[in-house]
Amino acid sequence: MVLDTKDEKSDGYVGMVYGNYYLQIDYSRDGSHYSEKVLIMENHEESTTELFFASGSCSKDFDAQKSNWENLVEEVKRSSEKN
């Protein structure tokens, strides 16, 4: 995955790592580096899935970014509990 526009450039990877789903996207915005990483680990024996997320750095609008991610995580949690 590659994005190359006037204002933003990114390069990413989505795939399997040691049997787990992994996504990493690195961005370059206004001369700053930003990265998002997601690791999804399934435990078939216990019928559970763990999601790990990391992002940063958020030098601008940290509180807004934090709120956006918290809302997304809550929606994913709520959606997953319906099933």
One Martini backbone bead per residue (centre of mass of N, CA, C, O) as a GRO file, in nm:
protein
   83
    1MET     BB    1   0.093   0.039   0.026
    2VAL     BB    2   0.054   0.359  -0.148
    3LEU     BB    3   0.101   0.715  -0.085
    4ASP     BB    4   0.115   1.014  -0.321
    5THR     BB    5   0.089   1.337  -0.225
    6LYS     BB    6   0.124   1.661  -0.162
    7ASP     BB    7   0.053   1.625   0.172
    8GLU     BB    8   0.093   1.296   0.148
    9LYS     BB    9   0.271   1.007   0.278
   10SER     BB   10   0.262   0.642   0.230
   11ASP     BB   11   0.336   0.321   0.397
   12GLY     BB   12   0.231  -0.029   0.381
   13TYR     BB   13   0.123  -0.320   0.585
   14VAL     BB   14  -0.048  -0.635   0.514
   15GLY     BB   15  -0.059  -0.932   0.729
   16MET     BB   16   0.117  -1.216   0.825
   17VAL     BB   17   0.241  -1.285   1.167
   18TYR     BB   18   0.271  -1.564   1.316
   19GLY     BB   19  -0.058  -1.596   1.257
   20ASN     BB   20  -0.102  -1.284   1.254
   21TYR     BB   21  -0.249  -0.988   1.228
   22TYR     BB   22  -0.092  -0.713   1.033
   23LEU     BB   23  -0.054  -0.350   1.066
   24GLN     BB   24   0.131  -0.090   0.878
   25ILE     BB   25   0.153   0.274   0.889
   26ASP     BB   26   0.342   0.524   0.721
   27TYR     BB   27   0.377   0.876   0.766
   28SER     BB   28   0.398   1.196   0.579
   29ARG     BB   29   0.346   1.515   0.746
   30ASP     BB   30   0.478   1.807   0.732
   31GLY     BB   31   0.761   1.652   0.820
   32SER     BB   32   0.610   1.424   0.973
   33HIS     BB   33   0.590   1.137   1.169
   34TYR     BB   34   0.352   0.860   1.129
   35SER     BB   35   0.203   0.576   1.311
   36GLU     BB   36   0.032   0.259   1.247
   37LYS     BB   37  -0.065  -0.024   1.464
   38VAL     BB   38  -0.184  -0.369   1.413
   39LEU     BB   39  -0.282  -0.647   1.629
   40ILE     BB   40  -0.421  -0.979   1.565
   41MET     BB   41  -0.526  -1.227   1.807
   42GLU     BB   42  -0.609  -1.565   1.793
   43ASN     BB   43  -0.812  -1.791   2.006
   44HIS     BB   44  -0.954  -2.091   1.937
   45GLU     BB   45  -0.986  -2.234   2.215
   46GLU     BB   46  -1.135  -1.957   2.350
   47SER     BB   47  -1.279  -1.764   2.153
   48THR     BB   48  -1.059  -1.525   2.102
   49THR     BB   49  -0.969  -1.167   2.065
   50GLU     BB   50  -0.686  -0.962   2.016
   51LEU     BB   51  -0.620  -0.603   2.028
   52PHE     BB   52  -0.352  -0.407   1.901
   53PHE     BB   53  -0.253  -0.055   1.951
   54ALA     BB   54  -0.052   0.192   1.767
   55SER     BB   55   0.045   0.547   1.787
   56GLY     BB   56   0.253   0.792   1.619
   57SER     BB   57   0.298   1.097   1.651
   58CYS     BB   58   0.094   1.357   1.829
   59SER     BB   59   0.160   1.685   1.804
   60LYS     BB   60  -0.123   1.733   1.687
   61ASP     BB   61  -0.422   1.698   1.825
   62PHE     BB   62  -0.420   1.483   2.057
   63ASP     BB   63  -0.707   1.484   2.182
   64ALA     BB   64  -0.856   1.423   1.917
   65GLN     BB   65  -0.714   1.156   1.851
   66LYS     BB   66  -0.783   1.008   2.109
   67SER     BB   67  -1.090   1.025   2.075
   68ASN     BB   68  -1.111   0.875   1.806
   69TRP     BB   69  -0.988   0.604   1.908
   70GLU     BB   70  -1.182   0.552   2.141
   71ASN     BB   71  -1.436   0.537   1.963
   72LEU     BB   72  -1.347   0.303   1.784
   73VAL     BB   73  -1.300   0.093   2.006
   74GLU     BB   74  -1.588   0.099   2.118
   75GLU     BB   75  -1.726   0.008   1.854
   76VAL     BB   76  -1.579  -0.261   1.825
   77LYS     BB   77  -1.669  -0.375   2.093
   78ARG     BB   78  -1.975  -0.354   2.053
   79SER     BB   79  -1.984  -0.522   1.791
   80SER     BB   80  -1.849  -0.788   1.908
   81GLU     BB   81  -2.078  -0.835   2.138
   82LYS     BB   82  -2.323  -0.915   1.944
   83ASN     BB   83  -2.194  -1.211   1.874
   0.00000   0.00000   0.00000
